[in-house]
Amino acid sequence: MRIFHVSPEGFEELPGLPAELPATGYLWVGVARGEFEADPARLQGCLQAWTSGQLVDLHVSDLLNPQLPSHFEDTSWYDVLVFRRLAAGAGSSALFLDDAHGDLSSARRALEAIDTSPVGFVVFDRVLLTVHPADCLVREHFAQRYTQIAQGQADPRVEGRPVSVRLPSSPADQMLRMVNHIVDGYLELRRLLTRQFGVLQQALFNPRARFRSWQLLLDSRNTLHLLEDICEDQRNAIQEWIDALQEWPQESAPQARRERELLRVRSRDVLEHIERVLSHVRRLESSAETAVQMHFSAQSNRTNDIMRTLTVLTAIFLPLNLITGIFGMNFDTLPLIHEAKGVWITLGLMAALGLGLGLFFWRKRYLGTRH
């Protein structure tokens, strides 16, 4: 468990849970799911002292459920947002993306690295409680980021993108920043999935090799379906949060109104990012379906080409077989049968007939690779 005090004056980590809220700013309590499950009464008592209210038992169960989908619920004294984050490590994705000669084994490793786990956010007026899985790096990222901002060392651009260099003004503001960071992980995942399906499509259309990785292709499609469901849950959760934000009491102070408008802007930005991931996943699904259909169409076309070639060869040799059958009959009065040059005349006639038929079928484009 890590406890932080976030205020306009700065950002600091506290050695333990304080008995009461600081005079300014708010508290951010980041706790691992296992630690919260081991002693929920401790945090419940602190929340009672800080906010005069505790978490509902149903919400405690939701925060401890590692299989819970993304969703949003609100009460009269706090809001709960559960958001599934990408559990894949950056190393595995970078390994696959940096592979200039991606193969099916790389695609399989990338597919196995994709996993998600829920992060819970409980937003009070002056307290933010976040419940993470044990290996979650989101808390550490923002703790380091806010420390740099407080010390004036923050870079206004991270990975080429402009980011906010101000400390969050409220627990809701920080929650949206963390959710946006989680969604950015899904945006990065788009490149990984695009590269993976590119490798699979190259294997599908390779004319010199037989495609045998149907299980990998099926697993990839199932992964896309799973990501689509996750993104739809995330979109519904953020949309419910935006609807709840609209119902908050109107503030009269200009500063409070600006902060409320900033929350709306951040919420819409998160929703737009989720929509981008969702649309990309659906395009990949459509591309996968089209690639499979094109594969079988190419296989059918290749079979048709083979059958056409065999049919043409049969048509060429059929009259030759007819000639040999005629001259193989046991008659003494057949033409050329008793002449010394008869065999050469017959062979020449058969060769001319075969070449003529071959040229005829080639001119008709029944032979060759011209289309």
N, C-alpha and C positions, 0 to 999 in steps of 0.2 A: 504494500500500500504506500502511495506517495500523496502528500498533501501539499497544495500550493495556495499561496495568497496572491491573487491577481488584482491589481489596483491601478489607477492612473499614475501613481507614483512609481510603480515598478512591479517586479515579479520575483517572488522568493519562495523557496521550499521550506515548509515548517517541519520541525522534528517529530511532531505527533499531532493527534487530533486536539484542537483547542477547545477550551470549555465554552467559549462563546465566539460569535462572529466578529471579525475585525470591524473597526469603525468605518472603513471605506473599502470599496471593491467587493470581491466575492471569493469564496473558497472553491477550489477544484480538488476533489478527492478521486484519485484514480486507483482502483483496487482490482486485483485479479479475481476471476470468478471463483477459483478454489478457495481463496482466502475469505471472500465474502460468504461463501457457503459454510465455511467452518465456524464463523462467528458473526451471524447477521445481527444479533441483538446489540452488539457494540455500536455499529453504525446507526441502527435504528434509534438508540438512545441519544446519540449525538445529533441526529436529524431532528429529534423531538426538542432538544435544547436549542438548536439553531433556528428552526423554522416553525416550531409549535405543531409539528405534524410528522408522521412517519409514513413509510412506504406501505401500501396495501399489500396484503399477503399474496394476492394473485400477481401483482407486479414483481414481487420478490421471486416468485416461482418462474416468471417469465425471464427475469434477468439471469437466473441460474440455469436456464434451459439452453444447452449448446446447439440444439436443433431448431430453435425458434426462427421463423422467417422474419423478414423486415416488416415492422408495423409501427403504428403510432397510437397512443392513448393519452387522454388528458383528464385531469381532475381539477378541482377548484384550487388546489394549492401546489400542484406540480404537474409536469408533462413527462411522459415516458416515450422515448424513441429507441427502437431496436433496429440496428442497421448491420447487415452482413457485409463484412469486409473480406478482401481477397487474402487468403492465407498463404499463397505461393510466395516463396522467397524471391528477392530480386535477382539472386545469382542464377537460378535455373532459367529464368526468362532471358537474362542477358546471354547466358551460354548458348541458348538456341538462336537468339537473334543475331549473335556474332558469328554463327556458323555459316560461312559463305557457301558451303556445299551441304545444305541441309538434306538429310535422308530420313527414311521412315523411322529409324531408331531414335533420331533426335525428336521427331514429332511425337513418338510414344513417350519419351521422357518428359517433354513439355506438357503433354496431356495429363500425365500422372501428377505433375506438380500443381495443377489447378485445384484449389479447394477453397472453401469459404467458412467463416465462423462469425457468430454475432457479436457485436459490441453494443452495450446498453448505455443509454444516456438518460439521466434523470435530472430535469431542469427545474430548479426552484428559483425564486426571485434573486437570491444571493448565494446559492450553492449549486454546483454542478457535480453530480456523482456519475462517474463512468466506470462501467464494469467490463473488463477486458478478458480475453483468453490469456493463458500464461505466456504465450510466445508473441503477443501483440506488440508491434513496434510503433503504433500510432501514438501512444502516450509518451514514449521516449522522444519521438520526433518533435512533438509540440512542446514538451518540457525544454528540450534543447533550443528550439526555435524561439520561445518566449524569453529564455535566458539571454540569447543573443540580442533580441530586441531591447530588453531592459538595459543591456550593457552598451547599446549603440553599435553592435557589430553585425547586425542583420543585413544580408544582401537583399536588395529589393527585387532581384530576379533569381529564381531557382529553376535550374534546368531550362533556361531560356525564356521562362514565363514570368511576367510581373506578378508579384504577390504583395499582400498587405504587410507593412512594417510597423503597424500599430498593434498594441496589445488589445485584446478583445474588451469591449465595454460591458459585457454582461455574459452570464452563463449561456444564454441562447445564441449569442454571437459566437462564442467558442465552439459550441456544439455544431453549428453550421460550418465552421472552418474545418473541424475534424471530419465531418461527413463529406465535405467537398474533397478533402485529402483522400478519403477512402474511395470515392468515385473516380478520382484521378488514376488510382490503381487499375480500375476497370478500363479506363481510356487507354492506358499503356498496354493492357492485355489485348486490345484490338490488333495491334501489330503482330503479337505473338500468334494469335489465332489465324490471321491472314497469311502469315508465313507458313504456318502448319498446313493449312488447306492448300496453299500453293504447292507444297511438296507432295501432298496426296494427289492433287490433280495432275501433276507431272507424271507421277507413277501410274495414274489411271490411263493416260494417253500415250504412254511409252509403247511404240509398236514392236519393240524388240524384247519386251519382257512381259510376262503374264502377271497381272495384278492379283496378289494373294492376301493383301492386308485389309480384308473386308471387316474384320473385327475392330481394327484400329479406326477405320472409317465410321463404323457404327458407334464406337465409343466417342468419337469426335462429334458426331451429330447429337448424341445424348448429352454431351457437355454443352453444346449450344442450346439445347432445349432447357437444360438446368440454368444456364446463365440468363436465358430469356425469362424464366420464372422468377429468378432472383431480381432482375432489373424491374420487372413488373411490380413485384412486392415493394421494392425501393421507391418506385415512382408513386405508388399508392400511398406509402407512408409519408413521403415529402408533401404530396398533395393534401393529405389530411392535416399535416402540420401547417401548411399555408392557409388552409381553411380555418384552422383554430387561431392562427395569428390574426386573421381578419376580425375575429370576434373578441379580441382583447379590448379592454376599456380604452377609450380615446384619451390621450394625454394632452394636457393644455400647454405644458412647457415646450418651447421650440426644440431644446436639446433632446427631450424624450421623443418628440415626433420624428426628428432626424434619425435617431437610433432605431425607431420602429421601421422607418422607411428603409434603412440599411439592412435590417433583418429581412424585409420583403425582397430586396434586391438579391441578397445572398441566397435566399430560398429559391427564387426563380432561376438563379444561376446553377444551383445544384440540380434542380429539376431539368434544366436544359442539358446538362452533362449526362444525366441518366438517360434522357431521350436519345442522345447521340449514341451511347453505348447500345441501347436497345435496338435502334434502327440498324446499327452496324451488325449486330448479332443476327437480326432477321435477314439482312442481305447475305450474310455468310450461309445461313440456312438455305436460302434460295439458291445460292451459288453451288452449295453441295448437292442439292437435288438436281440442279441442271447438269452438273458435272457427271453424276451417275447416269442420267438419261443420255447424255452425249457419249459416255463410254459404251453403253449398250448399243447405241445407234452406230457408233464406229465399228463395234464388233459385228453387228448385223451387216453393215456395208462391206466389211472385209470378207465376211462369209459369202455375200452376194458376188463379190469380185472373184473369189475362188471358184464358186459354182459356175460363173460365167466363163471363166477360163477353161474349166473342165468340159463344159458343154461345147465350147468352140473346138477344143481338141477332139472331142468325140465326133463332132460334125465333120472335121477334116478327115479322120481315119475311117469313118463309116463307108464312104465310097471306095476307099482303098481295100477295105475288107470285102466289099462286094466284088471287086475285080478279082482278088485272090480266090474268092469263093467260086466264081464262075470258071476260072481256069483250073480250079482244082477238081472239077467234075470229071467223071470217068467216061468221056466221049472221045471218039477218034476223029471226028470231023470238026472240032473246034478250030477257029482261025488261029494261025501262027503257032499252033501247038507242035507241028512237025518241022518247023523252019528253024535254022540255026540262030538267026537273029531275033527270033520271037521273044525270048526272055528279055533281051535288051530293049526291044520296042515296048514291051509291057511295063518294064521298070521305068522307062522314060515317060510313058503315059501316066503312070502312077505318080511320079515325081512332079510332072507338070500340073497334074490335077491337085496334088497336095499344096504346091506353091501357089497355084491360082486361088484355091480356097483360103489359104492363109493370108494372101494379099487382100482378098475381098473382105475378110473379117477384120483385117487391120484397118482398111479404109473405112469400114463401118464403126471403128473404134470399139470393137468387141475384144480386141487384144491390145496389150500395152498399157501404159499408165497415163495416157493423155485423157483429159476430161473436158 
